Amino acid sequence: MKTFLPKVGHIEHKCYLIDAKDKVLGRVAAKAATILRGKHKRIYTPFLDTGDTVIIINAEKVRVTGKKLTDKIYSRYTGYPGGRREVPLGRMIEKRPTKVLELAVTRMLPSGPLAYKQAGKLKVYAGDSHPHAAQKPVVLEIQ
């Protein structure tokens, strides 16, 4: 019995569309991270890019549970002394709704060159339109 390893040229990449309207942020991000990684396929290999492209629309209408809109804080550092900046989730969704989903998904991926390549196949849009109609994305339903 030999272990099957897919050849890089024989891996088929699809395109999936997720509508985040009134969906919980974590569930959308977890599903997107699984598809980007390729774990939904039988040929999943941890060190190969077997994942697919994910398009997320309606990022501004994503939902969170509990008091996360006020209690969850995104923090970054500008590089200057005293340059720590903190933004609550509620204000981040108002100003940059796509960044919220991008951060949620990319933080679910491992770090390294392969994961950075997989994260590049994530496309997030605030509204309900996207420019990827030519790829014929398959619509995914999330509970």
C-alpha positions as a printed Julia matrix, in Angstrom:
143×3 Matrix{Float64}:
   0.0    0.0     0.0
   1.55   3.28   -1.09
   0.65   6.77    0.05
  -0.92   8.89   -2.66
   0.69  12.29   -3.22
  -0.98  14.58   -5.73
   1.16  16.18   -8.4
   1.13  19.99   -8.36
  -0.01  20.2   -11.97
  -2.95  17.82  -11.45
  -4.6   19.65   -8.55
  -7.89  21.27   -9.61
  -8.65  24.63   -8.04
 -12.26  25.81   -7.81
 -13.8   29.09   -6.74
 -16.33  29.33   -3.89
 -18.66  32.18   -2.94
 -19.78  32.79    0.66
 -22.5   35.31    1.49
 -21.75  36.63    5.01
 -25.05  38.5     5.39
 -26.44  37.77    8.9
 -23.9   34.96    9.41
 -21.7   34.64   12.49
 -18.16  35.94   11.9
 -16.34  32.92   13.32
 -18.36  30.37   11.35
 -17.74  32.17    8.08
 -14.02  32.5     8.84
 -13.64  28.85    9.86
 -15.33  27.6     6.69
 -13.24  29.92    4.51
  -9.99  28.85    6.21
 -10.84  25.17    5.68
 -11.45  25.71    1.97
  -8.34  27.88    1.51
  -6.24  25.15    3.11
  -7.85  22.39    1.02
  -8.95  20.29    3.98
 -12.34  19.66    2.36
 -10.7   17.56   -0.38
  -9.68  13.92   -0.27
  -6.27  14.79   -1.71
  -5.39  17.2     1.13
  -1.66  17.33    1.74
  -0.31  19.65    4.46
   2.72  20.82    2.47
   0.97  21.39   -0.9
  -1.46  24.07   -1.96
  -4.58  21.95   -2.53
  -6.96  24.75   -1.51
  -9.42  26.76   -3.54
 -10.25  30.44   -3.99
 -12.83  31.92   -1.6
 -14.9   35.03   -2.32
 -16.79  36.54    0.63
 -19.47  39.16   -0.05
 -21.56  41.33    2.32
 -18.74  41.61    4.85
 -20.32  44.71    6.37
 -23.42  42.72    7.36
 -21.6   40.02    9.31
 -22.95  39.23   12.78
 -21.2   38.61   16.11
 -22.56  37.17   19.34
 -22.38  38.54   22.85
 -20.68  41.86   23.63
 -17.92  41.47   21.04
 -18.82  44.71   19.25
 -17.55  46.68   22.25
 -15.26  44.21   24.04
 -13.21  42.74   21.17
 -10.21  44.97   20.5
  -7.96  44.98   17.43
  -4.54  46.32   18.29
  -1.59  47.29   16.15
   1.7   49.09   16.62
   2.81  52.03   14.47
   6.52  51.61   15.15
   6.9   54.81   17.15
   7.23  55.09   20.95
   3.74  55.05   22.45
   2.34  54.13   19.06
  -0.01  51.34   20.1
  -3.41  51.79   18.46
  -6.56  49.97   19.58
  -9.87  49.81   17.72
 -13.0   47.99   18.94
 -14.75  45.58   16.6
 -17.82  47.8    16.19
 -15.79  50.72   14.83
 -13.67  48.4    12.67
 -16.8   47.02   10.98
 -17.98  50.59   10.26
 -14.66  51.79    8.82
 -13.09  48.68    7.23
 -15.52  45.72    7.17
 -13.35  43.7     4.8
 -10.36  43.87    7.16
 -12.35  42.16    9.94
 -12.99  39.05    7.85
  -9.48  39.05    6.38
  -7.94  39.09    9.85
 -10.31  36.41   11.14
  -9.5   34.04    8.27
  -5.75  34.63    8.03
  -5.34  34.17   11.78
  -6.9   30.71   11.4
  -4.21  29.72    8.89
  -0.72  28.65    9.97
   2.14  31.03    9.37
   4.67  30.41    6.64
   5.15  30.78    2.9
   2.44  28.27    1.97
  -0.19  29.88    4.2
   0.65  33.34    2.86
   0.05  32.02   -0.66
  -3.25  30.46    0.45
  -4.33  33.69    2.15
  -3.77  35.49   -1.15
  -6.64  33.49   -2.63
  -9.11  35.1    -0.22
 -11.2   37.91   -1.73
 -13.48  39.91    0.61
 -15.99  42.55   -0.49
 -18.17  44.83    1.66
 -21.13  44.9    -0.72
 -23.03  42.19   -2.55
 -21.19  42.55   -5.89
 -17.81  41.16   -6.91
 -15.74  41.19  -10.12
 -15.18  37.4   -10.22
 -18.26  36.28  -12.16
 -16.05  34.83  -14.93
 -14.68  32.23  -12.49
 -18.23  30.86  -11.98
 -18.0   30.55   -8.18
 -19.93  27.8    -6.43
 -22.24  29.23   -3.73
 -21.66  27.81   -0.23
 -24.32  27.89    2.47
 -23.26  28.38    6.09
 -25.56  27.92    9.07
